[in-house]
Amino acid sequence: MNFYIKEWPNKMATLMTDDGVVLWTFSNAEEARIVWRDWCKLQENSVSYKINNLGNNQLVHDAM
């Protein structure tokens, strides 16, 4: 399963699953990345995530 950090035009960021379930909303994308990476460290298998910046329509894939 992929997880996404979606950054909104107001710079808030939402951590969500690939099927659209919102897990949490943060004040910015960096805060969401820190929480996500801390969670990944607790998992035994490698996890990937994607960042979708709605402000300029860029999609970046960052595999851990």
Secondary structure as UniProt FT lines:
FT   STRAND          3..7
FT   TURN            9..10
FT   STRAND          13..17
FT   TURN            18..19
FT   STRAND          22..26
FT   HELIX           29..41
FT   STRAND          48..53
FT   TURN            54..57
FT   STRAND          58..63
//
